[in-house]
Amino acid sequence: MSVPLLKAIRDAQRYGFAVGKVRVLQTQVFGAGTYERLLDAPTFSEQMRVLSDTIYGRYLEDASSANDVEDGLERALDDFYRFLDDANLPDAVVRFFRVRYDYANLRAVLKARALHVSDEGMVVGLGTVPPEVVAGPVGGLPPFLAEVAEPLAPTGVESGPTAEAIDAAVERALFADLVRSARKSKSSSLRTLAALTVDVANARSAVRAHRRGMPAGELAGLLYPGGALPVDDIEAAYALPFEEFIESLVAARAFKRVSAAELASEGGLDVVLDNLVARFVRSVRVVPFGPEPVIAYVMAREAEVVAVRTMLIGRLAGLDREALRRRLRDLSV
């Protein structure tokens, strides 16, 4: 029996129940019609009525403020991530999704300390490490967070680290962790996703740096290894004029479905790059066996939560329909 066929049989046996459940749950993921109704709803109350008949109704019941929305959507995400455990996915797959919040929490705590402000409300309970541990003494952190935090801890003699230094250190550790977790997962799709995540971050940083005229010698600190597009190639292309630099990036396999005009757009860069991840989700959710359909389902829910947050909080802030639409990623996942 060939190895690919044997793997397919094992995946069907291991993930059969989870994949079957996902096929049903996918029908509950928002379609274009639901998003249009949320965009068309003229008030927050009308948006809440639209959501009352969806899975988010129980999480957002009685929500009336941005904080209520954040709390409700955090609970929803936590339940979506629990499905990864229920689906019997490898620990490395679950870690890939959860550990991102550990680093986000650490970033928030380190910045709060550097600015001498409270971190209350900045730490969420979606990671692998309890929030109170991340917010506690550096000595109590698990090794993977401690090695990031220790060099950034104020010495008492010098001022604390800058926000830029904190961002760079945390992101470098995060991307390295995601790449390692993806490799340990034995999932080729998750390895592709990890590389794409790094490529997107590197492209975002490099394009913005080039537009600002940042010297090439300063670019290295903004780029991270682990992507499909080598850092050396980005640095070499960076020496070109802006238009040629953009053309070099879109010629890379990682950005083959992005046009030069899209990548060069100043206002829509984030949306364009994030849409690459949405396209990845669409490509893997049709895989018949294995962890891919489960991963795609959870990622679709992640994108859904981001969209719901954008529309609800945006409406509370007084944004109109078109302003909200411009902030939405590609949601047809």
Buried (B, 14 or more C-beta within 10 A) or exposed (E): EEEEEEEBEEBEEBBEEBBEBBEEBBEEBBEEEBBEBBBEBEEBEBBBEBBEEBBBBEBBEEBEEBEBBBBBBBBBBBEBBEBBEEBEBBEBBBBBBBBBBBBBBBBBBBBBBBEEEEBEEBBBBBBBBEBEBBBEEBEEBEEBBBEBBEEBBEEEEEEBBEEEBBBBBBBBBBBBBBBBBBBBBBBEBBBBBBBBBBBBBBBBBBBEBBEEEBEEEEBEEBBBEBBBBBBEEBBEBBEEEEEEBBBBBBEBEBBEEBEBEBBBBEEBBEBBBBBBBBBBBEEBBEBEBBBBBBBBBBBBBBBBBBBBBBBBBBBBEEBEBEEBBEBBBBBBB
